Amino acid sequence: MEDLTLEGQGVGRRAGKACFVDGALPGERVRAVQTGCKRNFDTARLDAVLEPAAERVEPHCAWFGVCGGCRLMHADIALQRRLKERSLFETLARIGHVQPERRLEPLTGADLGYRRTARLGVKYVAKKGGTLVGFRERGGRYLADMRDCPVLHPALGGRIAKLREFIDGLDARERIPQIEAAVDDAGTTALVFRHLQPLSVPDLDRLAAFAEAEGVQLYLQPGGPDSVQFHAGPAAELHYAHPEFGLQVEFQPLDFIQVHAGINRDMVLRALDLLALTPESRVLDLYCGLGNFTLPLAQRAREVLGVEGDAVMLDRARANAEAQGIGNTRYRRANLEDPALADAAWLQEPFDRVLLDPPRTGAAAVVAALGPRAIPRLVYVSCNPATLARDAGELVQRFGYRLEAAGIMDMFPHTAHVESMALFTRG
């Protein structure tokens, strides 16, 4: 094997034609069974590792290879991070035709038990002997028959078998498609049961008894996100902290928060360091959400304007600021994908720092609107190297920014996800 993809496929060649082998690593000699034939490449299933690579490790999960959540658990964590770094910098070069002047050291943290939020699929399958709870199999059609998950926070991953058994005993076991789960810094666990039809009185009682016995917050979701209602369990507010700033961010079970608590704290610290804030800085925080960056930024800047498209999240950001006596933040609701964004009144203000943390689709409209304004320092937090590269190319080649620094953040160890941060400067 010559190479490795983010999807965990070793890359070899037969008569000059590439062959992708699930589960193989670079430097290995393997025996594989061909599973597909395309014009430019073949695919194969690993049958045996004849000569293992030094980076091969025993996966921590019994369901690895079946569950589609993790793709790289057979490779040691150092190899995984090198692969993600290479993917970021190659994507910047290939799509954006840019390279950073310096490479940031990867942000790293715990690689097991780190995931504090998850959407768990639920499916009653009589042929499997009952209810399945967890993630989809590779290929995405069926749920994996799993009983725990070592990458989930133990309060979630360690409860999968218990949830399967509990749901088996519900009248509505065939009408519960998913459970949204979240764990806060104090270990408070929230479970949101989506149900497709009204629940029976006995089921409501069973759910309340389960919440009491397990010490979890249990919510019901009969419709869309607005229909979520607390049902039983401890009434404590969910929260996570930024200890270096003495801040606490409250959230609701379905709110977006970063899945890895340790990486999130380090990510915020790095972003503020790259922005090089002064007491006179006026900061524009785009896609601000709950205020994950806004609140720490406010402690080091003169003023921060948080902009977000979701009115509910903006209300939570305001409430988080007010609860902690932070008076130098303002908030605006805006569609940050609007091609007419450049005409927004708030964007005419004299900001000297910008932080943006867009979704996977990137920030094309934001870049087009901000580019001509020549902001001295702009930090871009990305969950998709391809859209970061596209936007970086625009900032550098069209608007004259320098891509001063970039690097990965290992927010999702063992998976194909590549999170990164980039600093752009002008002046």
C-alpha positions in Angstrom: 0.0 0.0 0.0 1.3 3.4 -1.0 -1.2 5.9 0.6 -4.3 6.3 2.8 -7.5 8.2 2.2 -9.6 10.1 4.9 -12.2 7.3 4.5 -9.7 4.7 5.8 -8.9 3.1 2.5 -5.3 2.1 1.7 -4.3 3.0 -1.9 -2.2 0.5 -3.9 -1.6 -0.2 -7.6 -2.0 -3.2 -9.8 -0.6 -2.9 -13.3 -0.6 0.9 -12.9 -4.2 1.1 -11.9 -5.2 2.4 -8.4 -6.9 0.1 -6.0 -8.7 1.3 -2.8 -8.6 -1.3 0.0 -10.8 -0.7 3.0 -8.8 -1.0 6.2 -5.3 -1.2 4.7 -2.5 1.2 5.7 0.5 2.7 3.8 3.5 0.4 3.8 1.5 -2.8 4.3 1.4 -5.9 2.2 -2.1 -7.2 2.2 -4.4 -9.8 0.6 -7.7 -8.3 -0.6 -10.8 -9.4 -2.4 -11.9 -7.1 -5.3 -15.4 -5.6 -4.8 -15.6 -3.2 -7.6 -14.1 -2.2 -11.0 -14.2 1.4 -12.4 -12.5 2.8 -15.4 -9.7 4.5 -13.4 -9.7 2.5 -10.1 -10.7 -0.7 -8.4 -12.1 -1.2 -4.9 -11.4 -4.2 -2.6 -12.1 -5.6 0.8 -9.3 -6.4 3.1 -8.9 -10.2 3.6 -5.6 -10.4 5.5 -2.7 -8.2 6.6 0.4 -10.0 5.6 2.9 -7.4 6.7 1.5 -4.8 9.1 2.6 -1.1 9.2 4.1 0.2 12.4 1.2 2.6 12.6 -1.4 -0.1 12.7 -3.2 -0.4 16.1 -6.0 -2.5 17.5 -9.3 -0.5 17.2 -10.8 0.5 20.5 -14.3 -0.3 19.3 -15.7 -3.8 18.7 -18.0 -2.4 16.0 -15.3 -0.7 14.0 -15.6 -1.7 10.3 -19.4 -2.1 10.7 -20.4 1.2 12.2 -19.9 4.1 9.7 -19.0 6.7 12.4 -15.2 6.0 12.6 -13.1 5.3 9.6 -9.5 5.6 10.9 -9.4 3.8 14.2 -7.1 1.1 12.8 -4.4 3.8 12.4 -2.5 5.4 15.3 -3.6 8.9 16.2 -0.4 10.5 15.0 -0.9 9.1 11.5 -4.5 10.2 11.5 -3.4 13.8 12.3 -0.7 13.8 9.6 -3.3 12.6 7.1 -5.7 15.4 8.1 -3.0 18.0 7.9 -2.0 16.8 4.4 -5.6 16.9 3.3 -6.0 20.5 4.5 -2.9 21.8 2.8 -3.4 19.8 -0.4 -7.0 21.1 -0.7 -5.9 24.7 -0.1 -3.4 24.3 -3.0 -5.7 22.3 -5.3 -8.9 24.4 -5.0 -7.8 27.8 -3.7 -4.3 27.8 -5.2 -3.0 29.1 -1.9 -0.7 28.0 0.8 -0.2 29.5 4.3 3.0 31.3 5.1 3.2 29.2 8.3 1.5 26.1 9.5 -0.1 26.1 12.9 0.6 23.2 15.2 -2.5 20.9 15.3 -4.9 21.4 18.2 -5.2 18.0 19.9 -7.0 16.5 22.8 -8.7 13.3 24.1 -9.4 10.8 21.3 -11.8 8.7 23.2 -14.9 9.6 25.2 -14.8 13.1 23.7 -18.0 13.4 21.9 -20.6 15.2 24.0 -23.4 15.6 21.5 -24.9 13.0 19.1 -27.9 12.1 17.1 -28.5 8.4 17.7 -30.7 6.5 15.3 -33.3 4.1 16.7 -34.9 1.2 14.9 -36.9 -1.8 16.1 -35.8 -4.8 14.1 -37.5 -8.0 15.1 -35.0 -10.1 13.1 -32.2 -8.6 15.2 -34.0 -9.4 18.4 -35.2 -6.0 19.3 -34.2 -2.3 19.1 -31.0 -1.0 17.6 -29.6 2.3 18.9 -26.6 4.1 17.5 -25.0 5.1 14.2 -25.5 3.8 10.7 -23.5 1.1 9.1 -20.9 1.9 6.5 -23.0 2.5 3.4 -25.6 4.3 5.4 -28.7 2.3 4.9 -29.1 0.3 8.2 -28.2 1.0 11.8 -25.2 -0.8 13.2 -25.9 -3.5 15.7 -23.8 -1.9 18.5 -24.0 -1.9 22.3 -21.6 0.8 23.2 -19.4 3.6 21.6 -16.0 4.5 23.0 -15.8 7.9 21.2 -19.0 9.1 22.8 -18.9 10.6 26.3 -19.3 7.7 28.6 -22.7 9.0 29.8 -23.9 8.4 26.2 -21.7 5.6 24.8 -22.0 3.6 28.0 -25.8 3.7 27.9 -26.5 2.4 24.4 -27.2 -1.2 25.6 -29.5 0.1 28.4 -31.4 2.3 25.9 -31.9 -0.6 23.6 -33.4 -2.7 26.4 -35.5 0.2 27.7 -37.0 1.0 24.3 -37.8 -2.6 23.7 -40.3 -2.3 26.6 -42.1 0.7 25.2 -45.5 0.5 23.4 -44.0 3.0 20.9 -40.8 1.1 20.2 -41.5 1.0 16.5 -42.4 4.7 16.3 -39.2 6.3 17.9 -36.7 7.1 15.0 -34.0 8.9 16.9 -32.6 10.2 20.2 -30.7 13.5 20.3 -28.2 13.4 23.2 -26.0 16.0 24.9 -23.8 16.1 28.0 -22.6 19.3 29.7 -19.5 20.0 31.7 -21.1 18.9 35.0 -22.0 15.5 33.4 -25.7 16.4 33.2 -27.1 14.2 30.4 -30.1 15.2 28.2 -31.9 12.8 26.0 -34.5 14.0 23.5 -36.8 11.2 22.3 -38.3 11.9 18.9 -41.7 10.1 18.5 -43.9 9.9 15.5 -47.2 9.5 17.3 -48.6 10.5 20.7 -47.2 8.3 23.5 -49.4 6.2 25.7 -49.8 7.0 29.4 -47.9 3.8 30.3 -45.0 4.9 28.0 -45.0 8.4 29.5 -44.7 6.8 33.0 -42.0 4.4 31.8 -40.0 7.3 30.4 -40.3 9.3 33.6 -39.2 6.3 35.6 -36.2 5.8 33.3 -35.1 9.4 33.7 -35.4 9.1 37.5 -33.5 5.8 37.7 -30.7 7.0 35.3 -30.5 10.6 36.6 -30.9 12.0 33.1 -33.0 14.9 31.7 -35.6 13.4 29.3 -37.3 15.5 26.7 -40.0 14.6 24.2 -40.1 15.8 20.6 -43.4 15.1 18.9 -42.7 17.4 15.9 -40.1 19.8 14.7 -37.4 21.4 16.9 -39.9 23.9 18.4 -41.9 21.0 19.8 -39.3 19.8 22.3 -40.6 19.7 25.8 -39.1 18.7 29.1 -40.6 15.5 30.5 -38.7 14.3 33.5 -35.3 14.2 35.3 -33.0 16.8 37.0 -34.0 20.4 36.1 -30.4 21.8 36.0 -29.5 24.1 33.1 -27.1 22.6 30.6 -23.8 24.6 30.4 -20.2 24.4 29.3 -17.4 26.7 30.5 -14.5 28.7 29.1 -12.4 28.5 32.3 -9.6 30.8 31.1 -12.2 33.6 30.8 -14.4 32.7 33.8 -17.3 32.3 31.4 -20.2 29.8 31.3 -22.4 29.2 28.2 -25.9 27.8 28.8 -27.5 25.8 26.0 -30.5 23.6 25.2 -30.3 20.0 24.2 -30.8 20.6 20.4 -28.6 23.7 20.2 -25.4 23.4 18.2 -22.3 23.3 20.3 -18.8 22.0 19.4 -18.6 18.3 20.2 -15.2 18.2 21.8 -15.0 20.3 25.0 -11.2 20.4 25.2 -10.6 21.3 21.6 -13.3 24.0 21.8 -11.6 25.7 24.7 -8.2 25.6 22.9 -9.8 26.7 19.6 -11.2 29.9 21.2 -7.9 30.7 22.8 -6.1 30.2 19.5 -8.6 32.4 17.6 -8.2 35.2 20.1 -4.4 34.9 19.9 -4.5 35.1 16.1 -6.8 38.1 16.1 -4.2 40.0 18.2 -6.9 42.0 19.9 -6.3 45.3 21.6 -8.6 47.1 24.1 -9.8 49.3 21.2 -10.6 46.4 18.8 -14.1 46.4 17.2 -14.9 42.8 16.3 -17.4 41.3 13.9 -18.3 37.7 15.0 -20.2 36.0 12.1 -22.2 32.9 12.6 -22.0 33.6 16.3 -24.5 31.0 17.5 -24.8 30.9 21.3 -21.8 33.2 21.7 -19.1 30.6 21.9 -16.6 33.1 20.6 -18.5 36.3 21.2 -18.3 36.2 25.0 -14.5 35.6 25.2 -13.9 38.2 22.5 -15.8 40.7 24.6 -13.3 40.4 27.4 -10.4 41.5 25.3 -12.0 44.0 22.8 -13.8 47.3 22.9 -17.0 45.9 21.3 -18.2 42.8 19.6 -21.1 42.5 17.1 -22.5 38.9 16.8 -24.4 38.1 13.6 -26.5 35.0 13.2 -29.4 33.8 11.1 -31.1 31.8 13.8 -33.2 34.1 16.0 -33.4 31.6 18.8 -29.7 31.2 19.0 -29.3 35.0 19.0 -31.7 35.2 22.0 -29.6 32.6 23.8 -26.4 34.6 23.0 -27.9 37.8 24.4 -29.1 35.9 27.5 -25.6 34.4 28.1 -24.0 37.8 27.9 -26.6 39.5 30.2 -26.3 36.7 32.8 -22.6 37.3 33.1 -22.7 41.1 33.1 -21.1 41.5 29.7 -22.2 44.8 28.3 -20.1 45.4 25.2 -21.8 42.9 22.8 -24.5 43.6 20.3 -26.4 41.2 18.1 -28.0 41.3 14.6 -30.0 38.7 12.8 -29.0 38.3 9.1 -29.0 35.8 6.3 -25.3 35.4 5.8 -25.8 33.6 2.5 -27.6 36.6 1.0 -25.9 37.9 -2.2 -27.0 41.4 -1.2 -25.2 41.1 2.2 -22.7 43.9 1.3 -25.5 46.5 1.6 -26.4 45.6 5.3 -26.2 48.7 7.5 -24.2 46.9 10.2 -21.5 45.9 7.8 -20.7 49.5 7.1 -19.4 49.9 10.7 -15.6 50.3 11.1 -14.6 46.8 12.3 -10.9 46.0 12.5 -11.2 42.3 13.3 -13.5 39.6 12.0 -14.1 36.0 13.1 -16.3 33.7 11.1 -17.3 30.1 11.8 -19.6 29.1 8.9 -21.3 25.8 8.2 -19.9 23.2 5.7 -21.2 25.3 2.8 -18.6 28.0 3.7 -18.9 31.7 3.5 -19.0 32.8 -0.1 -21.4 35.7 0.4 -19.6 36.9 3.5 -16.2 36.8 1.6 -17.7 38.8 -1.3 -19.1 41.4 1.1 -16.1 41.7 3.4 -13.3 41.4 0.9 -13.3 45.0 -0.4 -13.3 46.4 3.2 -9.7 45.3 3.8 -10.2 44.1 7.4 -6.7 44.0 9.0 -7.1 40.6 10.6 -9.7 37.9 9.8 -9.8 34.4 11.4 -11.8 31.7 9.6 -12.9 28.6 11.5 -13.8 25.8 9.1 -15.4 22.3 9.2 -14.9 21.7 5.4 -11.4 22.2 3.8 -13.0 22.4 0.3 -15.1 25.5 1.1 -12.3 27.0 3.2 -10.0 26.6 0.1 -12.6 28.2 -2.2 -13.0 31.2 0.1 -9.3 31.5 0.8 -8.7 31.7 -3.0 -11.1 34.6 -3.2 -9.6 36.5 -0.2 -6.1 36.1 -1.5 -6.3 36.4 -5.2 -9.3 38.7 -5.6 -9.0 40.9 -2.5 -5.3 40.9 -1.8 -5.3 39.2 1.6 -2.3 37.1 2.8 -3.0 33.6 4.1 -0.7 34.1 7.0 -1.3 30.9 8.9 -3.5 27.7 8.9 -3.7 24.4 10.7 -6.0 21.6 11.7 -8.0 21.0 14.9 -8.6 17.4 15.7 -12.2 17.9 16.8 -13.4 14.4 15.6 -10.6 11.9 16.1 -10.9 8.5 14.2 -13.3 10.1 11.7 -12.8 11.6 8.3 -13.8 15.1 9.5 -11.2 17.8 9.1 -11.6 21.0 11.2 -9.2 23.9 10.7 -8.5 27.5 11.4 -6.9 30.1 9.1 -5.6 33.6 9.6 -5.9 36.2 6.8 -4.3 39.6 7.1 -4.2 42.9 5.1 -2.4 46.1 5.7 
